Structure formats: C-alpha cells, structure tokens
C-alpha cells in the first residue's frame, strides 16, 4: 500500500520470492506505468518490474484476500490512510510496517499506530527493516533485512514470503528495537550529511555513527528493547547504510543543509520523504518522556525546527560537558 520507491521495491521482492502481489498507488500515471510499461519512472527510473507485478488505484482490489498488507506510506500520513482502509482489511492479514518514523504529536511507533487504528493485537503487526536502499534492492544486489513480529510464527511467514536468491531475511520478536533502529538512524544520517556538507571527513562521520548508535541503544533500553538488536541489521546495519550512501534521502538532505542551503530550499529540491526531518521532534519528545539523553537528536532537532545554525549546533555537540562513559560506548 504505497507506490513510492520502497513500496514498489518491496512489491518486486514479494514477486521474486514467488508471491502473488498487488501494488496500490494513489496516482493514475504511476499505476498505468507499472501495468503498461513495467516500470515506476518517478521513483525507480531504469528499473524493470516483473510482469507479475500489477498495480491498482482501488484499495479494495489491492487488499482482497491478502495474507500480508505492507504499509509503505509516509509515516505522518499512516493514521489517516490506514483509517480509510480498515473496513477493507482481510480479517487474518498480518499488517507489516515498511515505514521508519515516529508519529508527531503522539510519539508512537508505526506498529503502535497500526495496532491502534486497525484495532488488531500485536501478533498481527509486523515490521520489516534493515539496510535496504530501494534502488539497490530493486536492482537485485545482495541484501538482507529483519522480519520482526511479537508472534514468531508470523515473523517466519513474513521471512518465507520475502526470501529470494539475492535477498536474505532474518526473524526477530523485538519489534521495539527494530523500529527504533529504523527511525532514529534517519536522524543520525541527517547529522552525518550535515557534517559532510560542512567538509568534515571520515573521522567525524565515524564519531557521529558510533555515538548515534549509542543514542539508539539508550532509548531502546528505556523502552524495553533487546540490546542485541542494535548490533545487527536493524541497528548498526541500517545505520551504516543510511549514513554512508549517497542514495540515502536523509543523508542527502543533511548534506544540502551543510552546504548552505536553507531548510525551505532543501525541502523544495527533495522529491521523496526524508522521514528523519519530521520524526526528529517526535523522537526527541519520546526521549524526554523517558529521561534519555540524546544529544545528536537534540542538535538535529534544533537545526531543523528551532533555527539553530549548523556550525553552532556542531560546536555545542562537541563541547558538551564530559560524561563518565567508558570506552566511548
């Protein structure tokens, strides 16, 4: 449900794994391109989609008889979109979040929004996450992800539905950890991008990624996540991929800011959603609610939403009072 770059790629992945899949899109020209030319030129130009992939404008047609409903809309539109689709959902379908954000105003993770809006138990809500840059996965490059659900059986079924010769899927029951890894890494990637735009090198990027992972783990611990999750694909893997790749929307967004563009200018030239921009305030609110220190997230939020100059934020981040943390963890 959602014909952006990752929604389209996930559709291809399901098809390549042997499944029957329907892609719902809201724009007639995108749906027509998928059905008639087997491509999505607006989001994945140059990628040929399998003939087995079909698209529709009709949510009822897309949802009819589905075993899995993969939700791939922008995080801040999930509540509204899903609310309209609830009457159409198959009674036993597992609802899978492909989104990596936290809801503004409620600080709810996407799985929490899904459970609340659709009124389904956590055993019917899954999360699919990892270092998955859409263009690379769509191109068949070797990749991997984590299928997470409180119900191990549901996670295993999602694993089976997405495994291909080029794409490996692991399972987890740590939905909280997987979601936080995916949401907060976008904010760290914004910061890494800003550092690149300012002309800083690999040492600074390594610093931000390492300390960013520490922030993710602290918040995860406060919310009951398994600390081992953050050493895997849903934690470190997703963080490194998003922070290092020029294909990353969040890193590119931050890089443009670091080069001197205004927030309004960057938004104007960014064609797809950089989830970390909007989620940063919600993550910061979540951290304050649980008394978790997240200085990188705080600095990014100050730049994006409170007008702090990037260089001033960088100075304040580095010159903070030292903490008695051992080994730089």
C-alpha positions in Angstrom: 0.0 0.0 0.0 2.1 2.9 -1.4 3.9 3.1 -4.7 6.9 5.1 -3.7 10.5 3.7 -4.2 10.4 1.3 -1.2 6.8 0.2 -1.7 7.5 -0.6 -5.3 10.7 -2.4 -4.4 9.0 -4.4 -1.8 6.4 -5.4 -4.3 9.1 -6.7 -6.6 10.7 -8.5 -3.7 7.5 -10.3 -2.9 7.0 -11.3 -6.5 10.6 -12.5 -6.8 10.0 -14.7 -3.7 7.1 -16.4 -5.5 4.2 -14.5 -4.1 1.1 -13.0 -5.8 1.2 -9.3 -5.1 -0.8 -6.2 -5.9 0.6 -2.6 -5.6 -1.7 0.1 -4.6 -0.9 3.7 -5.8 -2.8 6.9 -5.5 -1.5 8.5 -8.8 -3.1 7.2 -12.1 0.1 7.8 -14.1 2.2 5.7 -11.7 -0.3 2.8 -11.8 -0.5 3.0 -15.6 3.3 2.9 -15.9 3.6 -0.1 -13.7 0.9 -2.0 -15.6 1.7 -1.0 -19.1 5.4 -0.4 -19.2 6.5 -2.4 -16.1 8.3 0.5 -14.5 7.9 3.3 -12.0 9.7 6.1 -13.7 9.0 8.7 -11.0 10.6 6.6 -8.2 12.7 3.9 -9.7 13.7 5.1 -13.2 15.6 2.5 -15.2 14.4 -0.5 -13.1 12.3 -3.0 -15.0 9.5 -4.6 -12.9 8.4 -8.2 -13.4 5.3 -8.9 -15.4 3.8 -10.5 -12.4 3.7 -7.1 -10.6 0.4 -5.3 -11.2 -0.9 -2.0 -9.7 -4.3 -0.6 -8.9 -5.9 2.7 -7.8 -8.6 0.7 -5.9 -7.6 -0.1 -2.3 -10.3 -2.8 -2.1 -8.9 -4.6 -5.1 -5.4 -4.4 -3.6 -6.4 -5.7 -0.2 -8.8 -8.5 -1.2 -7.6 -11.9 0.1 -4.2 -10.6 1.2 -2.1 -12.6 3.7 0.2 -9.7 4.3 -0.6 -6.0 4.0 2.6 -4.0 3.6 2.2 -0.3 4.5 4.6 2.0 2.7 3.1 5.5 3.0 4.9 8.4 4.6 4.9 7.9 8.4 3.0 11.0 9.2 0.1 10.0 6.9 -0.2 6.5 8.2 -3.1 7.2 10.7 -5.2 8.9 8.0 -4.6 6.4 5.2 -5.0 3.3 7.4 -8.1 4.6 8.9 -9.7 4.7 5.4 -8.6 1.2 4.7 -9.6 -0.5 7.9 -13.0 -1.7 6.6 -11.3 -3.4 3.7 -8.6 -5.3 5.6 -8.8 -9.1 5.5 -9.7 -10.5 8.9 -6.5 -12.5 9.4 -3.9 -10.5 7.5 -0.6 -9.5 9.1 -0.1 -5.7 8.8 3.5 -5.0 8.0 5.1 -1.6 8.6 7.8 -0.6 6.0 7.9 2.9 7.5 10.8 4.2 9.6 9.4 7.1 11.6 7.7 8.2 14.8 4.3 9.9 14.8 4.4 13.6 15.6 2.1 14.6 18.5 1.8 11.1 20.0 5.5 9.8 19.8 4.0 6.5 18.8 6.0 4.0 16.8 4.4 2.9 13.5 3.4 -0.6 14.8 1.6 1.2 17.7 -0.3 3.4 15.3 -1.2 0.3 13.2 -2.5 -1.6 16.2 -4.5 1.3 17.5 -6.1 2.4 14.2 -6.8 -1.1 12.9 -7.7 -2.5 16.4 -5.6 -5.6 15.9 -3.4 -7.4 18.5 0.4 -7.1 18.3 0.6 -10.6 17.0 -0.9 -9.3 13.7 1.5 -6.4 13.3 5.0 -6.9 11.7 7.9 -4.7 10.9 10.4 -5.1 8.0 13.7 -3.3 8.4 17.4 -3.2 7.7 19.9 -1.6 5.4 17.6 -1.5 2.5 18.3 1.2 -0.1 15.4 0.8 -2.6 17.4 1.2 -5.8 20.0 -1.4 -4.8 17.4 -4.0 -3.6 15.3 -3.3 -6.8 18.4 -4.0 -8.9 18.9 -7.4 -7.3 22.0 -6.6 -5.4 22.8 -8.9 -2.5 20.9 -7.6 0.6 19.3 -8.6 3.9 16.6 -7.5 6.3 14.8 -8.4 9.5 11.2 -9.5 9.7 10.0 -8.7 13.2 6.8 -9.6 15.0 5.7 -10.4 18.5 4.5 -13.7 17.1 7.5 -15.7 16.0 5.3 -17.7 13.6 4.1 -14.6 11.8 7.7 -13.4 11.6 8.7 -16.7 10.0 5.8 -16.5 7.5 6.9 -13.0 6.5 10.5 -14.3 6.2 9.3 -17.0 3.8 7.4 -14.5 1.8 10.4 -12.2 1.2 13.4 -14.6 0.8 14.9 -14.6 -2.7 18.3 -15.9 -4.1 19.6 -12.4 -3.7 17.9 -11.2 -0.5 18.2 -12.9 2.9 15.7 -12.3 5.7 16.2 -12.9 9.4 13.5 -13.0 12.1 13.1 -11.3 15.4 10.4 -10.8 18.1 11.9 -7.4 19.1 9.6 -5.1 17.3 10.5 -2.1 19.6 14.2 -2.4 18.9 13.8 -2.9 15.2 11.5 0.1 14.9 13.7 2.4 16.9 16.8 1.4 15.0 15.0 2.3 11.7 13.5 5.6 13.0 16.4 7.1 14.8 19.1 6.2 12.3 17.4 8.7 9.9 18.1 11.5 12.3 21.8 10.4 12.7 22.0 10.3 8.9 20.8 13.8 8.7 23.6 14.8 11.1 26.2 12.8 9.2 25.1 14.5 6.0 25.4 17.9 7.6 29.0 17.1 8.6 29.8 16.0 5.0 28.3 19.2 3.7 30.5 21.2 6.1 33.5 19.4 4.6 34.3 17.1 7.5 35.8 13.7 6.8 35.5 10.0 7.8 36.6 10.5 11.4 33.7 12.8 12.1 31.3 10.5 10.3 32.5 7.6 12.3 32.1 9.6 15.5 28.5 10.5 14.7 27.6 7.0 13.7 29.1 5.4 16.8 27.6 7.9 19.2 24.3 7.8 17.2 24.1 4.1 17.8 24.7 4.7 21.5 21.7 7.1 21.5 19.5 4.5 19.7 20.5 1.8 22.2 19.9 4.1 25.2 16.4 4.9 24.0 15.8 1.2 23.1 16.8 0.1 26.6 14.4 2.6 28.2 11.6 1.2 26.1 12.4 -2.5 26.7 14.2 -3.4 23.5 16.7 -6.2 23.3 20.2 -4.6 23.3 21.5 -7.3 20.8 19.1 -5.9 18.2 21.2 -2.8 17.8 24.3 -4.8 16.9 22.5 -6.4 13.9 20.9 -5.4 10.6 18.1 -3.4 12.2 20.6 -1.4 14.3 24.1 -0.9 13.1 23.4 -2.3 9.6 20.6 0.1 8.8 22.5 3.0 10.5 25.7 2.5 8.4 23.8 2.0 5.1 21.7 5.2 5.6 24.6 7.3 6.9 27.1 6.3 4.2 25.1 6.0 0.9 24.5 9.0 -1.4 21.2 7.2 -2.2 20.0 7.9 1.3 17.4 10.6 1.4 18.2 11.7 4.9 22.0 11.9 4.4 21.5 13.9 1.2 19.0 16.2 2.9 21.6 16.9 5.7 24.4 17.3 3.2 22.4 20.0 1.3 21.9 21.8 4.6 25.6 21.6 5.5 26.5 23.1 2.1 24.5 26.2 3.0 21.0 25.7 1.5 18.1 26.8 3.7 15.6 24.3 5.0 13.0 25.6 2.6 15.4 25.2 -0.4 16.3 21.7 0.6 12.6 20.7 1.0 11.9 22.2 -2.4 14.5 20.1 -4.2 13.8 16.9 -2.2 11.4 14.7 -4.2 10.8 12.0 -1.7 10.2 12.0 2.0 13.2 12.2 4.4 11.5 10.7 7.4 14.0 11.9 9.9 13.1 15.6 9.3 9.6 15.3 10.7 10.3 12.4 13.1 13.1 14.2 14.9 10.8 16.2 17.1 8.7 13.1 17.9 11.8 11.1 18.8 13.1 14.0 21.0 9.8 14.1 22.8 9.9 10.3 23.4 13.5 10.7 24.8 12.4 13.4 27.2 9.4 11.4 28.3 11.7 8.6 29.3 14.6 10.8 30.6 17.0 9.6 27.9 19.9 11.8 26.8 20.1 12.1 23.0 22.5 15.0 22.2 22.7 14.2 18.4 19.0 14.1 18.1 18.7 17.2 20.1 21.2 19.1 17.9 19.4 18.0 14.7 16.1 19.0 16.1 17.4 22.4 17.0 18.7 22.9 13.5 15.6 21.7 11.7 12.9 23.1 13.9 14.3 25.9 16.0 16.6 27.8 13.6 20.0 26.9 15.2 22.8 27.4 12.7 24.6 24.1 11.8 28.0 25.3 12.9 26.7 26.4 16.2 25.0 23.1 16.7 28.3 21.3 15.9 30.2 23.3 18.4 27.6 22.7 21.1 27.6 19.0 20.4 31.4 18.6 20.7 31.9 20.9 23.6 29.3 19.4 25.9 30.4 18.6 29.4 32.1 15.2 29.5 30.2 12.2 30.9 31.7 9.2 32.7 31.1 6.8 29.9 33.7 4.1 29.4 35.3 3.0 26.1 33.3 5.6 24.2 30.2 3.4 24.2 
